[in-house]
């Protein structure tokens, strides 16, 4: 009986080892199957990529997806996306798309965030103009200009620019802050003619930034402030001086005489 028990134990161990060996070989065979004909590589974010971040190798990873399931603008090579600048926040694991990145050809990363045919203009702000420090990159603002009429001493206020994008606050283009921070300068994205209007309004008076709701896409009514009229002094021409005397003609029959009469 003891001998039979030992035989059964040994036989069980052999069968268990054989089963484990077979299962291991089957798993390896499944993993080594060539799936190059049914899948393709796409680049994903290996970590959160904040707005304005220049992409490096540590930010990217590669996964396999079925052919035809990847978005049309997806990157298939991590080297292609490296060096580009994120134009919006990218979450970890998200497939990287071409329209969410801008080329960085040189200079600061902020230059790559400026849209085509647009300009970046920095305006000096304080805790009031800067909306008490609640402005962050990516926000949208309106610009309100105020100027004082030198003749009437009355102030006029009007919205001159609407729906401008905040590119950076001070020297920060990151959006990972939630607490209000008092800044000294705000960089806005605008068209060239809008940049002229805001500089002009700043010279003529003061400006105020108003924070917009991100879901409010209305343009509103924006007016470029007219230049303050310069008072012109009216100089009246001197009245012609009356002559000290006048000439009177006296006719007596056929005789004609002239005499001077004093006024």
FENFENHU-V189137 format. One record per residue. N is the residue number from 1. RES is the residue in one small letter. SS is DSSP state (H for helix, E for strand, - for the rest). PSI is psi as a letter, one per 20 degrees, with the letter a starting at -180 (NA if undefined). Layout:
N_RES_SS_PSI, N_RES_SS_PSI
//
This chain:
1_x_-_g, 2_x_H_h, 3_x_H_g, 4_x_H_h, 5_x_H_g, 6_x_H_h, 7_x_H_g, 8_x_H_h, 9_x_H_g, 10_x_H_g, 11_x_H_h, 12_x_H_g, 13_x_H_h, 14_x_H_g, 15_x_H_h, 16_x_H_g, 17_x_H_h, 18_x_H_h, 19_x_H_g, 20_x_H_h, 21_x_H_g, 22_x_H_g, 23_x_H_h, 24_x_H_g, 25_x_H_h, 26_x_H_g, 27_x_H_g, 28_x_H_h, 29_x_H_h, 30_x_H_h, 31_x_H_h, 32_x_-_j, 33_x_-_p, 34_x_-_o, 35_x_-_k, 36_x_-_h, 37_x_-_i, 38_x_-_i, 39_x_E_r, 40_x_E_q, 41_x_E_p, 42_x_E_q, 43_x_E_p, 44_x_E_r, 45_x_E_p, 46_x_-_i, 47_x_-_r, 48_x_-_p, 49_x_E_o, 50_x_-_r, 51_x_-_p, 52_x_-_j, 53_x_-_p, 54_x_E_p, 55_x_-_p, 56_x_-_r, 57_x_H_h, 58_x_H_i, 59_x_H_i, 60_x_E_q, 61_x_E_r, 62_x_E_p, 63_x_E_r, 64_x_E_p, 65_x_E_q, 66_x_E_q, 67_x_-_p, 68_x_-_i, 69_x_-_i, 70_x_-_q, 71_x_-_q, 72_x_-_h, 73_x_-_j, 74_x_E_q, 75_x_-_p, 76_x_-_i, 77_x_-_p, 78_x_H_h, 79_x_H_h, 80_x_H_h, 81_x_H_i, 82_x_-_p, 83_x_-_i, 84_x_-_r, 85_x_E_p, 86_x_E_p, 87_x_-_j, 88_x_-_r, 89_x_-_p, 90_x_E_p, 91_x_-_q, 92_x_-_p, 93_x_-_i, 94_x_-_p, 95_x_E_p, 96_x_-_p, 97_x_E_q, 98_x_H_h, 99_x_H_i, 100_x_H_j, 101_x_E_q, 102_x_E_q, 103_x_-_q, 104_x_-_o, 105_x_-_i, 106_x_-_r, 107_x_-_b, 108_x_-_r, 109_x_H_h, 110_x_H_h, 111_x_H_h, 112_x_H_i, 113_x_H_i, 114_x_-_p, 115_x_-_r, 116_x_-_p, 117_x_-_k, 118_x_-_r, 119_x_E_q, 120_x_E_p, 121_x_E_p, 122_x_E_p, 123_x_E_q, 124_x_E_p, 125_x_-_r, 126_x_-_a, 127_x_-_i, 128_x_-_g, 129_x_-_h, 130_x_-_k, 131_x_H_l, 132_x_H_k, 133_x_H_j, 134_x_-_j, 135_x_-_p, 136_x_-_q, 137_x_-_p, 138_x_-_i, 139_x_-_r, 140_x_E_p, 141_x_E_r, 142_x_E_q, 143_x_E_p, 144_x_E_p, 145_x_E_q, 146_x_E_p, 147_x_E_q, 148_x_E_p, 149_x_-_o, 150_x_-_h, 151_x_-_g, 152_x_-_i, 153_x_-_k, 154_x_-_p, 155_x_E_p, 156_x_E_p, 157_x_E_p, 158_x_E_q, 159_x_E_o, 160_x_E_h, 161_x_E_q, 162_x_E_q, 163_x_E_l, 164_x_E_q, 165_x_E_p, 166_x_E_o, 167_x_E_h, 168_x_E_q, 169_x_E_p, 170_x_-_c, 171_x_-_k, 172_x_E_p, 173_x_-_j, 174_x_-_q, 175_x_-_k, 176_x_-_j, 177_x_-_q, 178_x_-_h, 179_x_-_q, 180_x_-_p, 181_x_-_p, 182_x_-_p, 183_x_-_r, 184_x_-_i, 185_x_E_q, 186_x_E_p, 187_x_E_p, 188_x_E_q, 189_x_E_p, 190_x_E_r, 191_x_-_q, 192_x_H_g, 193_x_H_h, 194_x_H_h, 195_x_H_h, 196_x_H_h, 197_x_H_g, 198_x_H_h, 199_x_H_g, 200_x_H_g, 201_x_H_h, 202_x_H_h, 203_x_H_h, 204_x_H_h, 205_x_-_c, 206_x_E_q, 207_x_E_q, 208_x_E_p, 209_x_E_p, 210_x_E_p, 211_x_E_p, 212_x_-_q, 213_x_-_p, 214_x_-_h, 215_x_-_i, 216_x_-_o, 217_x_-_j, 218_x_-_q, 219_x_-_h, 220_x_-_a, 221_x_-_o, 222_x_-_p, 223_x_-_p, 224_x_-_p, 225_x_-_p, 226_x_-_q, 227_x_-_q, 228_x_-_p, 229_x_-_p, 230_x_-_p, 231_x_-_p, 232_x_-_p, 233_x_-_p, 234_x_-_p, 235_x_-_o, 236_x_-_p, 237_x_-_p, 238_x_-_p, 239_x_-_q, 240_x_-_p, 241_x_-_p, 242_x_-_q, 243_x_-_q, 244_x_-_h, 245_x_E_r, 246_x_E_q, 247_x_E_p, 248_x_E_p, 249_x_E_p, 250_x_E_p, 251_x_E_p, 252_x_E_n, 253_x_-_d, 254_x_-_j, 255_x_E_p, 256_x_E_p, 257_x_E_q, 258_x_E_p, 259_x_E_q, 260_x_E_p, 261_x_E_p, 262_x_E_q, 263_x_-_NA
//
